[in-house]
Amino acid sequence: MKAVRCKDHKACLTHVPQPAGDGVRVRIAAAGICGSDLHMIAMGYPNPFTLGHEISGITDNGTLVAIEPIAACGHCPGCARGEYNLCVLGAKAILGVGQDGGMAEELIVPERCLVPLPSGLAVQDACLVEPLAVAVHGIAMARPGHRDRVAIVGGGTIGLCAVAMARLATQEVCLLARHDPQKAAGERLGATLTPTGEYDLVIDCAGTSESIAEAVRLCRPGATVLLLATYWEGLVLPAFEVSMKQLRLVSSANYCRQGLSRDVDIAAAAMAQNPRIADCLITHRLPLDAAEEAFAIAADRKAGAIKVTINP
């Protein structure tokens, strides 16, 4: 079957054997291109597996599903606590990173990775459940109050997902985005675009030393900074300002459970209730045969791409 893999710092369409083994077979409907995929390719990350961790599709019995792409061991201390995002397998547990992912015609996954879609959520849009779950998890850890002022630095997919989820918690959300399409999407999701005064919670979704400095600047004394980005190049923290303002730093990794509910299930429900999320974020849909073009589009934020999906 056809699949997308990384070769010589490029995303290349290739042919691989059909998946086999235990689990549930899913025919892929959509796979999103994540900023992490672009970083891994640019860095020459030695990944011999099929890419794609933002996945949705249809099982052999016709169930429409998103995929929670963490095939955790299930028995280490992290898994036993329900924090399977902290599984000892690390990156080896992540589909599209340490195992084959969803940029292919089909995939076999553990049954526990399935996220049945609620009514009203189109399977072609449900690959967004994964990045939205990142925001669900981080915002739950930061615990904003319903009167808190929230600012979000970075207008990519995670930043816009953070806008959508923060607006469920509080009325006042400001987005600091670089590109006009990101700003327009943020406004449609309920954010303002011009910061005023100081904020109770600032969420860094850009992942640079400059964005952290901006986040700290926007904080009121005693506020919280949520690290929702991936810091590929490390981070220079403005420690003096952090200390003098007595800020609380909260780091967040992927998603897991909140009590009896998984973050991915909460994300799927939020998408079903707010179709605007998919309308705002998905800017390009391309077939599997055009995967290389899809990656080129995704890498060019100035051209208007927010979320590019591959639809086998």
N, C-alpha and C positions, 0 to 999 in steps of 0.2 A: 504494500500500500504506500501512498504518498505521505511524507512527513517532512517537517522543517527541523533542520539541525544546524549547528554552528560549525563553520569550517573557514579557516583563514580569515577570521574577523568579519565573517559575513553570515547572514542567515540564508541557508541554501535549501531548496526543495530537493529531496532525494527519495529513494525507494527503500523501504525497510520491511522486514517480515511482519505479517499481521500479529497482533498481540495474542499471547496464549498464557494459560495458567489459571490460578484461582481468582475469583472475584466476579464482578458484574461488568459485562460488556456494554460500553456506551458509544453510540454513533455520534460523533462530534457535530454540533450545530454551530458553535462559535467558540473561538479562542482569541482572547484579547492580547495585544502586544503591550507588555508592561515596560516601564522605564528600567526595571531590573534586567529585562531581556536585552535591552539596548546596551546597558552597562556591561553585562557579561560578554556580549559580542565584542564591544569596543576594547575590553580588557584582555580579550583572548582567553577567557575562562575555559579551562579544559573540560568541556561538557560533552560527553559522547552520547547524550540522551536527546530525545525529541523535546523541543522547547514547548513552553506553554503551561502556565499554572492558573490562568483565568479561563475557566472551561465551563461549557454547558453542552447538553446533548440529550439524547433519547436512548433509553435502555431497550433491550430486546423485547420487553413486555409492553413497550409504549409509554413508559413513565418519563415525563419531562423533568430533567434534573439540572442543577448546577453541581459542580464538584468542589468539595473542600479538599485542596490538594496537599494534605498532610497525611501521609501513610505512616503514622507513628507506631512505635513498637507496642504500646498498650499496657506495658507492665513496669516501666522504669518509674522512679519517684515522681517525675513531672507528670507522666501519664496517669499515675495513680491519684494525683491531686486534681485531675481534670485539666491540667495545664499541658496538654499534649503539644502545644506550640513550643514547649521547652524540652521536648523529648531528647534523650541522649543520642539519638541517631543524627540530630542536627540536620544539615543540608541533605543528607542521604534520604531523609523522609519526605522531601519536597518533590512533588511531581513537577517535571519540567526543569529541575535542577539536579537532583540526585537520582531521579528515576525518569522514565519516559513520561512526557507531558501530553498536552492535548492539541498541539498543532499537527494533527494527523487526521486520518479518516475515522479511526476508532481507537478506543483505549479500554483497558481492563483495570478497574479500580476496586479496592476493598469496599464492601457494602456500606461500611460506616462513613465513607467519604461522600455518599450520595446526599444531595439536598433537594428533596422533592419540591417542585415549584408550586407556589400558591396560585390560585386562579387570578388571572389578570396579568401575569408576568410572562412575556413571550420568551420562548427558549432562545431565540436569536439574541436577546438582550441580556440573558441571565449570566453570561460570563462576567458581568459587572458585580455579581454577588461577592466575588472574592475581594476585589479592592474595596468595596463598600464595607465588608466585614472588618477590614483593617481599621477603618474609621470607627466602626461600632465598638471594637475592642478598646482602642485607645481612648475614646471619649468616655467610655464606661470607667476606665481606670482613672481618668482625670476628674470625674464626678462634678461637672459644672452644675451650678444651681440655676433655677429657672429665671432668676433675675441677673445672672452673670453676663458681663459683656465679653464676647469672644472675638478674637482676631485670628485669622489664618494666613500664614505666610507661604505662598506658593500656590499657583493655580492649575497645576497638572491634575491628573485623575484623582490622586489621593487628596489633594487640596479641595477639589470640588466635592468628593465624597464626604470630606469632613464638613463642608458647608451644609450639605444635605442632612447629615446626622446631627450637627450642632443646632440646626434650626428646629429640630424636634425637641431639643432640651431648653432652648432659650430664644428670645425674640431678636436679640441684637447680635448679629454676626457680620464681621467685616472681613473681606477678602483682599489681600494684597497679591495681585497677579501681574505677570509681565506682559502677556500677549492679549490683544484685543478679543480674540475668540474666547479665551479663558475668562476675561472680565465679563463678557456678555453672558456666558454660561453661569457664572457666579451670581449675577444679578437675577437671572431667571430662577435660580434656586433659592433666592431670598436674601442674598448678601448685599451689603453696601460695599463701596469700593474706596472710600476715602476715610482713613482712620482719624478718629478724633479722641483726644484725651488718652486715658490709660485703661487697660483691660484686665479682667479677672483671670482669664485663661487665654494664652496665646499658643497656637498649634503650629509647629514648624513642619511643613510638608515639602520643603525645598532641599534640605539636606546639605547645606553649606555653612561655612563659618560666618559668611555674610548674613545668611538668613537667620541664624541663631542670634547674632548681634542685634538684628532688627527685632526679633521676637522679644529679647530681653528689654530692649528700649521701650517697647510698647506695653510692658507689664507695669501694673501698679505695684507698690510695695506689698509683699506677702502673696503675690499672685502665683499662678502655676504655669510652667512651660511644659507642653506635651511634645515629646520627640516622636513624631509619626513618620518621619522620613527614613531613608536608608543612607547612612553616612559612608559612602564608598571611599572617600578620600580622607577619612578621619575628620576631626573637628577641633577648632580652636575656640574654647569657651571663654566668654568675657567674665571670668570668675569674680573679679572685683565687684562688678555691677550685680552679679547673681547674689553674692554674699551681702552686699550693702542693702539690697532690696529684700533679702531673705526670701528668695524665690524657691518654690518647690519644683524640682525637675522630675518628670514622670517619663520613663521610657516604655515603649510598647513594641511587642514583637508579634506580628501576624494576628492570630485570633484563636480562641478556644471556646470555653463555656462561661456563661454567666448563670450560675445556679443550674437549673434544669434545661436552660436554653443555650444552644450554640450561637455564637456570633453570626455565623453564616445564615442560620434560620431567621434571625432578627433582620439581617440585611435583605434577605429575599422578601420578607414581609414588607419591609420599608419600600422596596422597589415596586411591589405590587400596588401599594397604596399611593405611590407617587410616580406615575409614568414619566414625569418630566425629567427624572434622573437620567434615564436612558436617552431620552431625546436630547438632553443637554450634553451628555458626555460622548456618545458614539458619533463621531464625525465621518468615519470612513468604514465601509464594509467591502472586503475584497475576497475573491475565491482563493482556495488553497494554491491553485496554479500560479497565482500572482503574489505569492508570499514575499518574494524578494522586493517587489514594488511596495508591498504593504509596509515592510520594515523601513524602506527609504522614506515613505510618507510619515511614518510615526516619528522618525528622527528629526523631521523638519517642523518644529513647533511654530516657527514664524509663518509657515504656510497655512496654519489654521488647524492642524491636527490636535485632537485631544485624546480620544481613544480610537485606535484603529483595530478592527476585528478581522480575523480570518474565518471565513465561513465555508467549510468543506462541502 
